[in-house]
Amino acid sequence: MRNFKRAVLSVFILLVVLAILAFVLENQQSVSLLFLGWVGPQLPVSVVAVCALLAGMLIGPVIGWILRRASRPSRRHLV
């Protein structure tokens, strides 16, 4: 059973890697982003999309952690 789970996980990881590779190879058009007057370098669409995904994956959990911490009652007891 352990080998079966390992094989299924390996196939799943391989499919994800192949999907990412296909996305990168299909989106090679160069784009330049403009944000608040700052013009970024020309990069392929896939690089911009992957960077946005990674930024969201980092920012989302940090915001969730901050909100959970702010909503927790204080652990200090007043005497």
C-alpha positions, -999 to +999 in steps of 0.1 A: +000+000+000+029+023+008+044+018-027+010+025-043+007+058-024+042+067-034+035+059-071+003+079-071+021+109-055+049+106-081+024+106-110+006+136-095+038+156-091+048+146-127+015+158-140+018+191-122+053+197-135+042+189-170+013+213-167+037+241-155+061+233-183+033+235-209+021+268-194+056+283-196+062+271-232+028+284-244+032+319-229+064+332-243+051+366-255+069+395-239+050+420-218+060+451-199+040+461-168+033+497-159+025+504-122+023+539-106+046+553-133+072+525-129+078+505-161+091+470-156+113+451-179+099+431-207+094+395-195+074+366-208+038+364-197+045+331-179+072+347-157+048+375-147+020+350-139+043+327-119+057+357-099+021+369-092+012+334-080+042+331-057+036+366-043+000+356-035+011+324-020+033+343+004+011+373+012-021+352+018-008+331+047+009+361+063-023+381+062-042+351+077-016+348+104-019+385+113-057+384+114-057+352+136-032+368+159-052+401+162-085+383+169-070+361+197-078+374+232-048+385+252-032+358+273-022+382+300-044+382+331-049+413+350-044+409+387 
